[in-house]
Structures are given as structure tokens and as C-alpha cells.
Amino acid sequence: MITTTFIVYLVLMLGIGLYAYKRTQDLSDYILGGRHLGPLPSALSAGASDMSGWLLMGLPGYAMAAGYGAFWLAGGLLVGTWLNWLLVAQRLRVYSYRADNSLTLPAFFENRFEDKSHALRVISAIFVLIFFLFYTSSGLVAGGKLFETVFGFDYEIAVIVGAVAVISYTMFGGFLAVSWTDVVQGLLMVGALVLVPLMAMGEIGGLGGTLSAIEAKNPELLNLFTDADGKTITLIGTLSLVGWGLGYFGQPHILARFKGIESKDAVPSARRIAVLWTGVSMLGALFIGLSAIGYLPEGLGDNETVFIVMVDALFHPVIAGILLAAILAAIMSTADSQLLVSSSALAEDFYKALFNKEASQEKLVNVGRLAVVGIAVIATILAMDKDSKVLSLVSYAWAGFGAAFGPALVLSLYWKNMNKAGALAGIIVGGVTVVVWKQLSGGWFDLYEIIPGIIFSTIAIVVASKVTAAPSDSIQKLFDDVEAEVKS
């Protein structure tokens, strides 16, 4: 029955992809859906593409190991979601359209600062490709664990099956397929995340029984300020968890939803939906991990399979199949977005910018589709390491994007005197800091690399902008025009 459920789900997703294929006429449709998304699909698509397989595997597994300490991570992400929609969404929607209808984040930076050398665009695209390879591979690792645990596939075969499913509808349907499937996937994910912990806690005496079971096993898991071993969570540890929320401002696959929404006036409604969805989903994920501490007293060899094990133990095979499809939904909803942004970078920011400026829309869409396959193949190769952890792969890519693009984007939207040199310095310093900091350890080097990356990137932007020529009159006029439209 579980197999049948999965097949029906995959056929439904492919059907949406084929329908979107017929609606995709040019590169704007393929990358941003023609900028016609309403508040609901924008919000659910941003949330579903954000959370990925780590929401149903990485976060419950971390909560099972860390207990209440996981609330620091979830709280930082919830605040980050809200601030991203509040501070970035409207301005980016307006600015990206006024800046020569910039379809991708690298194109926005180039047009925002009138960079005729293409340096901003190409360097940004390089970071997009590097970090998305790790991010996409994290989703394929999650898919491999899912198919291996549920169906008994060899891990390598399981990874390939998941990759083929995602490639199929992303390659054909582009942004519309990704966004419409994200609506289905987002609703399925939140339903599963509410239902599973409620059933688990019901089996062990409700919330009170759950907390008693956790306390009996290890009372330190119920303390926000200690780890599972009873050691006080350090300032570095707390900042590292809360600091995840800073990453939102630089995630290209989430920012694409802001650019694709139908108008700036649709943003407030979308923001409310997105924050509600994120809050409910993360609370459910945390309580899956916490309830599992009491429900599975013997523990698990791999905590990241806790959702799969709980569903299999608690539900009839038909219901279990639907709930496990939520994991596949989470994986697909993020991997498809990452593949789309990466392929857009190759088609728009490399191929068109450097090699074929007169390329037709049909040619660019086809290049994008071929890029989906190429990038997915490399990500699949990276995912073949069975010992890879979903959360660790996501954390590295998340930090890379947050530090490379977050400060540059926020300051470009709010600081009139920021210039091309500042943007270039911030992107390079932020991205390189994450790569270097990740290799170091001990003392403050144990701090999550996104925090130093953002700090150094911001300093680089301000210093470089101050010591080089001020932006041109046309750049400053565009900034003023955007400011006026946003406030109107």
C-alpha cells in the first residue's frame, strides 16, 4: 500500500509539471512564472522550498538528541522567516522589476549597480552553483534514506530514484511546476508534522506523559540552557543555533518567490501565511523528536530516520504511505527550487551574459533544462556518501548563501550609497569566510560560520563603498524611484 501511495504521489507531481510545461513560453515564465504568483502559492512555495528534507528528518533528529535546546534553532529560523518577508520581500519585488526585469539574483546585482564588466553577475553565479551543489545533495541524501528505510532499496539506487523524480518535473515545468507542486507539498508537510506528534504523544499519555518519559530518561533534555550531557550551552553554542535565522536574507531559492509574487501589495498576506506555516511546521518537527524520546526508549542508530520510524509504527500502511510522501514532498520541494535557481544561473548569468547575448528565449529555456540535468548529476554523485548527514550539509550551504548574499542584498535595498565595489567585496568576503571558517575549530572558531561571514561581509561592503567612487546619478535615481514606489 505504501508503494502505491508513493506512485500516485509521483504521478500527480509529474502531471503538474507537464501542465506547467504548456504554460511556460519564455525565460521569465521558466524562472519566475511571469511574476504572477498569488499570496498563497508564494507563501507556501517559499516555506516548502526553504525547509526541505531537514524539516522532517534533520530537525526531528536534532530535537531527539538535544531536547529543548533545539528550540533555539527553531526560534531563530521563525524570526528570520518573518524578518525576511518584512524587510526584503516588497523591496526586492519592486527593485528586481525596475532594474531591467532582473530574473536571477546575480542579474539583480549587475543591474542594480550597472556593472558592465559582468564581474558581479559571474562571481555571484559561481557561489550559487557551489553552495547549491551541497544543498541539493542534502535533499538527495534525505531521499536516499527515505527509500532505503521504507522500501529496502540499496542506498545508491534510492538516491538515483529520488533524483530522477525531481529532475523530471523541474526540467519541464520550471518555476510554475515548482511553485504549484510546492503548494501541495507544503500542505502535506504541515499535515504530517501536526498529526504524527499528536498520535505519538497520545500513545504515551499526552504532553504530560511525554515530558515525564523524557525526564525519566534524561532530565537535561528538558532544560533550554544545558545539552544532553548536562553541560551548560555556551554563548557560542546559543549564538550558533539562533544565528541560523540570519541566513534567510541570502537564499536565492526563497528570494525567487519574492520576485515572482504578483505585486508588492500581495506581500503582507503572503507574509502572514508564511510565518504561520513555518511556526506550525517547526513546532510539529520539534515535538516529533521530543515524543520519540519517550516512545522509542531504545533510541535509534540514525536519529534522522525518526520520522520514518514513528510513522511506520503508529499508522496503518495507507496513512503511513501518505505521511511518508510528506518527506518526499519536503525533499522535492527544495531540491526542485535549488535545481531551478542553479540552472537559471547557468542559462541567464553564464550562457547569455558571457557567450550568447542574443540567445532566443527558447534557446535559454532549453539551456536551463539541460543545466537541471547536469547539476542534478553532480549533486547525485556528492550524495552517494551514505554517512552524509542532512543537517550538516544544509548548514554549510545555508551559511554560504546567507553570508555571501545576505548583507549585499539587504544593503543594496536600503543603502543609497552602496556601490559596485562594495557589493563585489561583500559577496566575495562573505562566501570565502564561510569556506575558510568551516575548516577551523576551537574557541570562537566553533561559532557557526554564518555569523562571522555576515559580519565580515558587511564590513567589506561599507569600507569598499566608502573608499571608492560614489554610485552614478542614474543608480541613485533608480534607488529613489524604488523607495517612492515601495512607500506608495
Secondary structure, 3 states (H helix, E strand, C coil): CHHHHHHHHHHHHHHHHHHHHHHCCCHHHHHHHHHCECHHHHHHHHHHHHHCCHHHHHHHHHHHHHHHHHHHHHHHHHHHHHHHHHHHHHHHHHHHHHCCCCCCHHHHHHHHCCCCCCHHHHHHHHHHHHHHHHHHHHHHHHHHHHHHHHHCCCHHHHHHHHHHHHHHHHHHHHHHHHHHHHHHHHHHHHHHHHHHHHHHHHHCCHHHHHHHHHHHHCHHHHCCCECCCCCECCHHHHHHHHHHHHHHHHCHHHHHHHHHECCHHHHHHHHHHHHHHHHHHHHHHHHHHHHHHHHCCCCCCCHHHHHHHHHHHHCCHHHHHHHHHHHHHHHHHHHHHHHHHHHHHHHHHHHHHHHCCCCCHHHHHHHHHHHHHHHHHHHHHHCCCCCCCHHHHHHHHHHHHHHHHHHHHHHHHHCCCCCHHHHHHHHHHHHHHHHHHCCCCCHHHHCCCHHHHHHHHHHHHHHHHHHCCCCCHHHHHHHHHHHHHHHC
